[in-house]
Amino acid sequence: MDITTRKDIELLITRFYEKVRQDSNIGFIFNDVMKVNWEEHLPVMFDFWETILLNETKYTRNAMGIHFEVNRKIKLEEKHFASWIQLFIKTTDELFTGETAEMAKKRARSIADVMLFKMNQENEGLTITKI
C-alpha cells in the first residue's frame, strides 16, 4: 500500500516520531533539549509532509529557521541526521510501498542532507538563514 492520503501521512509520522522519542542518538534532543509539545508538533509535521508528498499547500513555516534554533541549543551533527533518516526510512518501509513512499524516503534524505550542510555552515560561523 502506498501513501495516498493525509491519514497515511499521519500514520507514518506518528510512528516515526514514536521511534524518534525512544532513540538514544536523537530522542534527547526532542524530549530534553527542545521539550517538544507533541500535540502541537505532530499536526505541523503532518502538514509539512502532506505539502511535500501530496502537493497540498498546508505547511507555510520556515523549517530551516526552526532547526537553526535547535542547533543553537545543541549542535546538530551528522550522527543526528543519520539516526533521523534511518528511522524515517525504516518506518516508511514498515508501513508503505510504492512511488510516493519511495519519494518520501528520497525527499527525507535530501532534507537531512541540506539541513546538515546548513547546520555545519552555521557551526563554522557562516550565517545562512535561507535555502
C-alpha positions as CSV (number, residue, x, y, z in Angstrom):
1,M,0.0,0.0,0.0
2,D,1.3,3.4,-0.9
3,I,1.0,6.8,0.8
4,T,-2.1,8.4,-0.8
5,T,-3.9,10.3,1.9
6,R,-3.4,12.6,4.9
7,K,-4.3,9.6,7.2
8,D,-1.4,7.7,5.7
9,I,0.9,10.6,6.4
10,E,-0.5,10.8,10.0
11,L,0.2,7.1,10.5
12,L,3.8,7.4,9.1
13,I,4.7,10.5,11.0
14,T,3.2,9.3,14.3
15,R,5.0,6.0,14.2
16,F,8.2,7.7,13.1
17,Y,8.2,10.1,16.0
18,E,7.4,7.3,18.4
19,K,10.7,5.8,17.3
20,V,12.5,9.2,17.4
21,R,11.4,9.8,21.0
22,Q,13.0,6.5,22.1
23,D,16.1,6.7,20.0
24,S,19.4,7.0,22.0
25,N,21.0,9.3,19.5
26,I,18.3,11.9,18.9
27,G,15.4,11.3,21.4
28,F,17.0,13.6,24.0
29,I,17.0,16.5,21.5
30,F,13.2,16.3,21.2
31,N,12.5,15.2,24.8
32,D,15.0,17.1,26.9
33,V,16.6,19.9,24.9
34,M,13.6,21.2,23.0
35,K,10.9,19.7,25.2
36,V,8.6,19.2,22.2
37,N,4.9,19.5,22.8
38,W,3.8,16.6,20.6
39,E,0.2,17.7,20.5
40,E,1.3,20.8,18.7
41,H,4.3,19.4,16.8
42,L,2.7,16.4,15.1
43,P,-0.1,18.3,13.2
44,V,2.6,20.7,11.9
45,M,4.7,17.7,10.7
46,F,1.5,16.2,9.1
47,D,1.1,19.5,7.2
48,F,4.8,19.5,6.2
49,W,4.7,16.0,4.8
50,E,1.3,16.5,3.2
51,T,2.7,19.5,1.4
52,I,5.8,17.7,0.2
53,L,4.2,14.4,-0.7
54,L,0.6,15.2,-1.8
55,N,1.1,18.7,-3.2
56,E,-1.3,20.2,-0.7
57,T,-0.3,23.7,0.5
58,K,-0.6,23.1,4.2
59,Y,2.9,24.0,5.6
60,T,3.9,27.6,5.4
61,R,6.5,27.9,8.2
62,N,10.3,28.2,7.9
63,A,11.6,24.7,8.6
64,M,15.2,25.8,8.3
65,G,14.8,28.7,10.8
66,I,13.4,26.3,13.4
67,H,16.3,23.9,13.0
68,F,18.8,26.8,13.4
69,E,17.1,27.5,16.8
70,V,17.7,23.8,17.7
71,N,21.3,24.0,16.5
72,R,22.0,27.0,18.8
73,K,20.9,24.9,21.8
74,I,22.8,21.8,20.7
75,K,25.0,21.4,17.7
76,L,23.2,19.2,15.2
77,E,25.8,16.8,13.8
78,E,25.9,14.1,11.1
79,K,25.2,11.4,13.6
80,H,21.9,13.1,14.5
81,F,20.8,13.4,10.9
82,A,21.9,9.8,10.2
83,S,19.7,8.5,13.0
84,W,16.8,10.6,11.8
85,I,17.0,9.4,8.2
86,Q,17.5,5.7,9.3
87,L,14.4,5.9,11.5
88,F,12.4,7.6,8.7
89,I,13.3,5.0,6.1
90,K,12.7,2.1,8.5
91,T,9.3,3.4,9.4
92,T,8.3,4.1,5.8
93,D,9.4,0.6,4.7
94,E,7.5,-1.0,7.6
95,L,4.2,0.7,6.6
96,F,4.2,1.5,2.9
97,T,5.5,0.6,-0.6
98,G,5.1,2.4,-3.8
99,E,6.0,5.5,-5.7
100,T,5.1,8.0,-3.0
101,A,6.7,6.0,-0.3
102,E,9.9,6.0,-2.4
103,M,9.6,9.7,-3.0
104,A,9.1,10.2,0.8
105,K,12.4,8.5,1.5
106,K,14.2,10.4,-1.2
107,R,12.9,13.7,0.0
108,A,13.7,12.9,3.6
109,R,17.3,12.1,2.6
110,S,17.5,15.4,0.7
111,I,16.1,17.4,3.6
112,A,18.6,15.7,6.0
113,D,21.5,16.5,3.7
114,V,20.5,20.1,3.2
115,M,19.9,20.6,6.9
116,L,23.2,19.1,7.8
117,F,25.0,21.3,5.3
118,K,23.3,24.4,6.7
119,M,23.9,23.5,10.3
120,N,27.6,22.8,9.5
121,Q,27.9,26.2,7.9
122,E,26.4,27.9,10.9
123,N,28.6,25.9,13.3
124,E,31.6,27.2,11.3
125,G,30.5,30.8,11.8
126,L,28.8,31.4,8.4
127,T,25.3,32.9,8.8
128,I,22.8,31.5,6.3
129,T,19.1,31.6,7.1
130,K,17.5,30.8,3.8
131,I,17.8,27.8,1.5
